[in-house]
Amino acid sequence: MDLGDPRLDQRAKALLKRLAAKPSKSIRGACDSWGETSEPIVFRAIRKLIGAR
């Protein structure tokens, strides 16, 4: 995966791994903490900022 920033790559891989481990669950159900639950929101916001450049 190459999103143009190694930190984004790492976050995206962790998010996908977490969601793939519990495919029948919602994002909230697949995550173990609020930090993990908010990760998709933060990730999407970062991607929008990068795309706006």
PyMOL Python script that loads the backbone (N, CA, C, O; Angstrom):
from pymol import cmd

cmd.read_pdbstr("""\
ATOM      1  N   MET A   1       0.847  -1.155   0.000  1.00  0.00           N
ATOM      2  CA  MET A   1       0.000   0.000   0.000  1.00  0.00           C
ATOM      3  C   MET A   1       0.898   1.224   0.000  1.00  0.00           C
ATOM      4  O   MET A   1       1.867   1.290   0.757  1.00  0.00           O
ATOM      5  N   ASP A   2       0.583   2.182  -0.837  1.00  0.00           N
ATOM      6  CA  ASP A   2       1.362   3.412  -0.886  1.00  0.00           C
ATOM      7  C   ASP A   2       0.408   4.599  -0.955  1.00  0.00           C
ATOM      8  O   ASP A   2      -0.096   4.956  -2.020  1.00  0.00           O
ATOM      9  N   LEU A   3       0.177   5.194   0.197  1.00  0.00           N
ATOM     10  CA  LEU A   3      -0.717   6.345   0.271  1.00  0.00           C
ATOM     11  C   LEU A   3       0.059   7.657   0.272  1.00  0.00           C
ATOM     12  O   LEU A   3      -0.514   8.730   0.459  1.00  0.00           O
ATOM     13  N   GLY A   4       1.366   7.558   0.062  1.00  0.00           N
ATOM     14  CA  GLY A   4       2.182   8.753  -0.013  1.00  0.00           C
ATOM     15  C   GLY A   4       2.813   9.162   1.301  1.00  0.00           C
ATOM     16  O   GLY A   4       3.593  10.113   1.337  1.00  0.00           O
ATOM     17  N   ASP A   5       2.496   8.469   2.380  1.00  0.00           N
ATOM     18  CA  ASP A   5       3.059   8.776   3.692  1.00  0.00           C
ATOM     19  C   ASP A   5       3.134   7.467   4.467  1.00  0.00           C
ATOM     20  O   ASP A   5       2.116   6.796   4.635  1.00  0.00           O
ATOM     21  N   PRO A   6       4.316   7.090   4.943  1.00  0.00           N
ATOM     22  CA  PRO A   6       4.449   5.818   5.670  1.00  0.00           C
ATOM     23  C   PRO A   6       3.534   5.713   6.886  1.00  0.00           C
ATOM     24  O   PRO A   6       3.083   4.620   7.228  1.00  0.00           O
ATOM     25  N   ARG A   7       3.257   6.832   7.537  1.00  0.00           N
ATOM     26  CA  ARG A   7       2.368   6.803   8.705  1.00  0.00           C
ATOM     27  C   ARG A   7       0.949   6.448   8.288  1.00  0.00           C
ATOM     28  O   ARG A   7       0.272   5.680   8.972  1.00  0.00           O
ATOM     29  N   LEU A   8       0.498   7.001   7.171  1.00  0.00           N
ATOM     30  CA  LEU A   8      -0.840   6.658   6.669  1.00  0.00           C
ATOM     31  C   LEU A   8      -0.895   5.207   6.242  1.00  0.00           C
ATOM     32  O   LEU A   8      -1.888   4.520   6.484  1.00  0.00           O
ATOM     33  N   ASP A   9       0.168   4.738   5.607  1.00  0.00           N
ATOM     34  CA  ASP A   9       0.230   3.329   5.209  1.00  0.00           C
ATOM     35  C   ASP A   9       0.063   2.425   6.429  1.00  0.00           C
ATOM     36  O   ASP A   9      -0.704   1.462   6.399  1.00  0.00           O
ATOM     37  N   GLN A  10       0.783   2.744   7.493  1.00  0.00           N
ATOM     38  CA  GLN A  10       0.732   1.944   8.713  1.00  0.00           C
ATOM     39  C   GLN A  10      -0.663   1.992   9.341  1.00  0.00           C
ATOM     40  O   GLN A  10      -1.186   0.964   9.771  1.00  0.00           O
ATOM     41  N   ARG A  11      -1.258   3.175   9.394  1.00  0.00           N
ATOM     42  CA  ARG A  11      -2.603   3.310   9.977  1.00  0.00           C
ATOM     43  C   ARG A  11      -3.637   2.553   9.156  1.00  0.00           C
ATOM     44  O   ARG A  11      -4.520   1.897   9.710  1.00  0.00           O
ATOM     45  N   ALA A  12      -3.526   2.645   7.831  1.00  0.00           N
ATOM     46  CA  ALA A  12      -4.484   1.962   6.959  1.00  0.00           C
ATOM     47  C   ALA A  12      -4.369   0.455   7.106  1.00  0.00           C
ATOM     48  O   ALA A  12      -5.383  -0.240   7.169  1.00  0.00           O
ATOM     49  N   LYS A  13      -3.152  -0.054   7.159  1.00  0.00           N
ATOM     50  CA  LYS A  13      -2.952  -1.499   7.319  1.00  0.00           C
ATOM     51  C   LYS A  13      -3.518  -1.987   8.648  1.00  0.00           C
ATOM     52  O   LYS A  13      -4.163  -3.034   8.704  1.00  0.00           O
ATOM     53  N   ALA A  14      -3.279  -1.232   9.713  1.00  0.00           N
ATOM     54  CA  ALA A  14      -3.796  -1.620  11.026  1.00  0.00           C
ATOM     55  C   ALA A  14      -5.326  -1.606  11.030  1.00  0.00           C
ATOM     56  O   ALA A  14      -5.962  -2.503  11.584  1.00  0.00           O
ATOM     57  N   LEU A  15      -5.900  -0.596  10.416  1.00  0.00           N
ATOM     58  CA  LEU A  15      -7.358  -0.487  10.341  1.00  0.00           C
ATOM     59  C   LEU A  15      -7.949  -1.645   9.547  1.00  0.00           C
ATOM     60  O   LEU A  15      -8.916  -2.269   9.984  1.00  0.00           O
ATOM     61  N   LEU A  16      -7.383  -1.932   8.400  1.00  0.00           N
ATOM     62  CA  LEU A  16      -7.884  -3.038   7.573  1.00  0.00           C
ATOM     63  C   LEU A  16      -7.747  -4.379   8.279  1.00  0.00           C
ATOM     64  O   LEU A  16      -8.636  -5.226   8.192  1.00  0.00           O
ATOM     65  N   LYS A  17      -6.641  -4.569   8.974  1.00  0.00           N
ATOM     66  CA  LYS A  17      -6.422  -5.816   9.712  1.00  0.00           C
ATOM     67  C   LYS A  17      -7.469  -5.972  10.818  1.00  0.00           C
ATOM     68  O   LYS A  17      -8.022  -7.055  11.014  1.00  0.00           O
ATOM     69  N   ARG A  18      -7.729  -4.889  11.530  1.00  0.00           N
ATOM     70  CA  ARG A  18      -8.707  -4.902  12.619  1.00  0.00           C
ATOM     71  C   ARG A  18     -10.101  -5.221  12.083  1.00  0.00           C
ATOM     72  O   ARG A  18     -10.817  -6.040  12.659  1.00  0.00           O
ATOM     73  N   LEU A  19     -10.483  -4.583  10.992  1.00  0.00           N
ATOM     74  CA  LEU A  19     -11.819  -4.808  10.421  1.00  0.00           C
ATOM     75  C   LEU A  19     -11.939  -6.194   9.801  1.00  0.00           C
ATOM     76  O   LEU A  19     -12.999  -6.814   9.876  1.00  0.00           O
ATOM     77  N   ALA A  20     -10.867  -6.685   9.190  1.00  0.00           N
ATOM     78  CA  ALA A  20     -10.898  -8.012   8.572  1.00  0.00           C
ATOM     79  C   ALA A  20     -10.997  -9.119   9.617  1.00  0.00           C
ATOM     80  O   ALA A  20     -11.523 -10.195   9.334  1.00  0.00           O
ATOM     81  N   ALA A  21     -10.497  -8.861  10.811  1.00  0.00           N
ATOM     82  CA  ALA A  21     -10.550  -9.875  11.874  1.00  0.00           C
ATOM     83  C   ALA A  21     -11.978 -10.125  12.359  1.00  0.00           C
ATOM     84  O   ALA A  21     -12.283 -11.197  12.881  1.00  0.00           O
ATOM     85  N   LYS A  22     -12.852  -9.128  12.184  1.00  0.00           N
ATOM     86  CA  LYS A  22     -14.250  -9.250  12.622  1.00  0.00           C
ATOM     87  C   LYS A  22     -15.162  -8.691  11.534  1.00  0.00           C
ATOM     88  O   LYS A  22     -15.802  -7.657  11.729  1.00  0.00           O
ATOM     89  N   PRO A  23     -15.224  -9.378  10.378  1.00  0.00           N
ATOM     90  CA  PRO A  23     -15.945  -8.826   9.228  1.00  0.00           C
ATOM     91  C   PRO A  23     -17.449  -8.638   9.422  1.00  0.00           C
ATOM     92  O   PRO A  23     -18.060  -7.816   8.739  1.00  0.00           O
ATOM     93  N   SER A  24     -18.039  -9.375  10.329  1.00  0.00           N
ATOM     94  CA  SER A  24     -19.487  -9.234  10.519  1.00  0.00           C
ATOM     95  C   SER A  24     -19.845  -8.130  11.515  1.00  0.00           C
ATOM     96  O   SER A  24     -21.020  -7.817  11.710  1.00  0.00           O
ATOM     97  N   LYS A  25     -18.834  -7.548  12.137  1.00  0.00           N
ATOM     98  CA  LYS A  25     -19.067  -6.504  13.135  1.00  0.00           C
ATOM     99  C   LYS A  25     -19.049  -5.126  12.497  1.00  0.00           C
ATOM    100  O   LYS A  25     -18.493  -4.935  11.415  1.00  0.00           O
ATOM    101  N   SER A  26     -19.661  -4.175  13.174  1.00  0.00           N
ATOM    102  CA  SER A  26     -19.574  -2.778  12.755  1.00  0.00           C
ATOM    103  C   SER A  26     -18.167  -2.280  13.095  1.00  0.00           C
ATOM    104  O   SER A  26     -17.391  -2.991  13.733  1.00  0.00           O
ATOM    105  N   ILE A  27     -17.849  -1.076  12.674  1.00  0.00           N
ATOM    106  CA  ILE A  27     -16.538  -0.517  13.023  1.00  0.00           C
ATOM    107  C   ILE A  27     -16.395  -0.483  14.540  1.00  0.00           C
ATOM    108  O   ILE A  27     -15.360  -0.870  15.082  1.00  0.00           O
ATOM    109  N   ARG A  28     -17.424  -0.025  15.214  1.00  0.00           N
ATOM    110  CA  ARG A  28     -17.384   0.050  16.671  1.00  0.00           C
ATOM    111  C   ARG A  28     -17.204  -1.329  17.300  1.00  0.00           C
ATOM    112  O   ARG A  28     -16.482  -1.476  18.286  1.00  0.00           O
ATOM    113  N   GLY A  29     -17.856  -2.332  16.733  1.00  0.00           N
ATOM    114  CA  GLY A  29     -17.754  -3.691  17.266  1.00  0.00           C
ATOM    115  C   GLY A  29     -16.420  -4.348  16.986  1.00  0.00           C
ATOM    116  O   GLY A  29     -15.980  -5.212  17.744  1.00  0.00           O
ATOM    117  N   ALA A  30     -15.772  -3.947  15.906  1.00  0.00           N
ATOM    118  CA  ALA A  30     -14.487  -4.536  15.541  1.00  0.00           C
ATOM    119  C   ALA A  30     -13.328  -3.923  16.315  1.00  0.00           C
ATOM    120  O   ALA A  30     -12.233  -4.484  16.352  1.00  0.00           O
ATOM    121  N   CYS A  31     -13.569  -2.783  16.924  1.00  0.00           N
ATOM    122  CA  CYS A  31     -12.514  -2.074  17.635  1.00  0.00           C
ATOM    123  C   CYS A  31     -12.636  -2.308  19.136  1.00  0.00           C
ATOM    124  O   CYS A  31     -13.735  -2.482  19.661  1.00  0.00           O
ATOM    125  N   ASP A  32     -11.495  -2.310  19.816  1.00  0.00           N
ATOM    126  CA  ASP A  32     -11.479  -2.605  21.248  1.00  0.00           C
ATOM    127  C   ASP A  32     -11.510  -1.369  22.138  1.00  0.00           C
ATOM    128  O   ASP A  32     -11.758  -1.483  23.339  1.00  0.00           O
ATOM    129  N   SER A  33     -11.265  -0.195  21.574  1.00  0.00           N
ATOM    130  CA  SER A  33     -11.225   1.015  22.396  1.00  0.00           C
ATOM    131  C   SER A  33     -11.747   2.196  21.590  1.00  0.00           C
ATOM    132  O   SER A  33     -11.938   2.093  20.378  1.00  0.00           O
ATOM    133  N   TRP A  34     -11.977   3.318  22.267  1.00  0.00           N
ATOM    134  CA  TRP A  34     -12.432   4.513  21.574  1.00  0.00           C
ATOM    135  C   TRP A  34     -11.376   4.998  20.586  1.00  0.00           C
ATOM    136  O   TRP A  34     -11.712   5.466  19.498  1.00  0.00           O
ATOM    137  N   GLY A  35     -10.106   4.889  20.956  1.00  0.00           N
ATOM    138  CA  GLY A  35      -9.027   5.289  20.056  1.00  0.00           C
ATOM    139  C   GLY A  35      -9.064   4.505  18.754  1.00  0.00           C
ATOM    140  O   GLY A  35      -8.881   5.068  17.675  1.00  0.00           O
ATOM    141  N   GLU A  36      -9.301   3.204  18.860  1.00  0.00           N
ATOM    142  CA  GLU A  36      -9.400   2.378  17.653  1.00  0.00           C
ATOM    143  C   GLU A  36     -10.678   2.705  16.885  1.00  0.00           C
ATOM    144  O   GLU A  36     -10.679   2.693  15.654  1.00  0.00           O
ATOM    145  N   THR A  37     -11.758   2.995  17.594  1.00  0.00           N
ATOM    146  CA  THR A  37     -13.018   3.319  16.940  1.00  0.00           C
ATOM    147  C   THR A  37     -12.914   4.633  16.173  1.00  0.00           C
ATOM    148  O   THR A  37     -13.476   4.765  15.086  1.00  0.00           O
ATOM    149  N   SER A  38     -12.198   5.600  16.733  1.00  0.00           N
ATOM    150  CA  SER A  38     -12.070   6.901  16.069  1.00  0.00           C
ATOM    151  C   SER A  38     -11.062   6.885  14.940  1.00  0.00           C
ATOM    152  O   SER A  38     -11.029   7.814  14.134  1.00  0.00           O
ATOM    153  N   GLU A  39     -10.241   5.852  14.862  1.00  0.00           N
ATOM    154  CA  GLU A  39      -9.215   5.754  13.830  1.00  0.00           C
ATOM    155  C   GLU A  39      -9.774   5.900  12.408  1.00  0.00           C
ATOM    156  O   GLU A  39      -9.203   6.659  11.625  1.00  0.00           O
ATOM    157  N   PRO A  40     -10.865   5.207  12.036  1.00  0.00           N
ATOM    158  CA  PRO A  40     -11.394   5.384  10.677  1.00  0.00           C
ATOM    159  C   PRO A  40     -11.822   6.825  10.393  1.00  0.00           C
ATOM    160  O   PRO A  40     -11.674   7.312   9.273  1.00  0.00           O
ATOM    161  N   ILE A  41     -12.347   7.495  11.402  1.00  0.00           N
ATOM    162  CA  ILE A  41     -12.777   8.886  11.225  1.00  0.00           C
ATOM    163  C   ILE A  41     -11.573   9.772  10.977  1.00  0.00           C
ATOM    164  O   ILE A  41     -11.574  10.599  10.065  1.00  0.00           O
ATOM    165  N   VAL A  42     -10.548   9.595  11.794  1.00  0.00           N
ATOM    166  CA  VAL A  42      -9.318  10.377  11.646  1.00  0.00           C
ATOM    167  C   VAL A  42      -8.661  10.063  10.307  1.00  0.00           C
ATOM    168  O   VAL A  42      -8.216  10.968   9.602  1.00  0.00           O
ATOM    169  N   PHE A  43      -8.602   8.790   9.960  1.00  0.00           N
ATOM    170  CA  PHE A  43      -7.973   8.381   8.703  1.00  0.00           C
ATOM    171  C   PHE A  43      -8.687   9.017   7.512  1.00  0.00           C
ATOM    172  O   PHE A  43      -8.039   9.513   6.591  1.00  0.00           O
ATOM    173  N   ARG A  44      -9.995   9.002   7.530  1.00  0.00           N
ATOM    174  CA  ARG A  44     -10.770   9.581   6.425  1.00  0.00           C
ATOM    175  C   ARG A  44     -10.535  11.090   6.335  1.00  0.00           C
ATOM    176  O   ARG A  44     -10.414  11.635   5.238  1.00  0.00           O
ATOM    177  N   ALA A  45     -10.469  11.755   7.465  1.00  0.00           N
ATOM    178  CA  ALA A  45     -10.212  13.199   7.475  1.00  0.00           C
ATOM    179  C   ALA A  45      -8.835  13.516   6.915  1.00  0.00           C
ATOM    180  O   ALA A  45      -8.678  14.473   6.157  1.00  0.00           O
ATOM    181  N   ILE A  46      -7.843  12.727   7.279  1.00  0.00           N
ATOM    182  CA  ILE A  46      -6.479  12.934   6.767  1.00  0.00           C
ATOM    183  C   ILE A  46      -6.454  12.738   5.256  1.00  0.00           C
ATOM    184  O   ILE A  46      -5.836  13.520   4.535  1.00  0.00           O
ATOM    185  N   ARG A  47      -7.119  11.703   4.783  1.00  0.00           N
ATOM    186  CA  ARG A  47      -7.143  11.424   3.336  1.00  0.00           C
ATOM    187  C   ARG A  47      -7.805  12.578   2.583  1.00  0.00           C
ATOM    188  O   ARG A  47      -7.361  12.932   1.491  1.00  0.00           O
ATOM    189  N   LYS A  48      -8.853  13.166   3.146  1.00  0.00           N
ATOM    190  CA  LYS A  48      -9.520  14.302   2.494  1.00  0.00           C
ATOM    191  C   LYS A  48      -8.574  15.495   2.403  1.00  0.00           C
ATOM    192  O   LYS A  48      -8.531  16.186   1.386  1.00  0.00           O
ATOM    193  N   LEU A  49      -7.823  15.730   3.467  1.00  0.00           N
ATOM    194  CA  LEU A  49      -6.870  16.835   3.453  1.00  0.00           C
ATOM    195  C   LEU A  49      -5.782  16.618   2.409  1.00  0.00           C
ATOM    196  O   LEU A  49      -5.405  17.544   1.691  1.00  0.00           O
ATOM    197  N   ILE A  50      -5.288  15.404   2.332  1.00  0.00           N
ATOM    198  CA  ILE A  50      -4.248  15.105   1.347  1.00  0.00           C
ATOM    199  C   ILE A  50      -4.801  15.237  -0.070  1.00  0.00           C
ATOM    200  O   ILE A  50      -4.128  15.763  -0.956  1.00  0.00           O
ATOM    201  N   GLY A  51      -6.019  14.760  -0.279  1.00  0.00           N
ATOM    202  CA  GLY A  51      -6.641  14.829  -1.596  1.00  0.00           C
ATOM    203  C   GLY A  51      -6.942  16.252  -2.022  1.00  0.00           C
ATOM    204  O   GLY A  51      -7.035  16.540  -3.216  1.00  0.00           O
ATOM    205  N   ALA A  52      -7.093  17.141  -1.056  1.00  0.00           N
ATOM    206  CA  ALA A  52      -7.434  18.544  -1.359  1.00  0.00           C
ATOM    207  C   ALA A  52      -6.237  19.348  -1.827  1.00  0.00           C
ATOM    208  O   ALA A  52      -6.398  20.452  -2.345  1.00  0.00           O
ATOM    209  N   ARG A  53      -5.039  18.812  -1.653  1.00  0.00           N
ATOM    210  CA  ARG A  53      -3.835  19.536  -2.051  1.00  0.00           C
ATOM    211  C   ARG A  53      -3.706  19.674  -3.542  1.00  0.00           C
ATOM    212  O   ARG A  53      -2.739  20.262  -4.026  1.00  0.00           O
TER     213      ARG A  53
END
""", "prot")
cmd.dss("prot")
cmd.show_as("cartoon", "prot")
cmd.util.cbc("prot")
cmd.orient("prot")
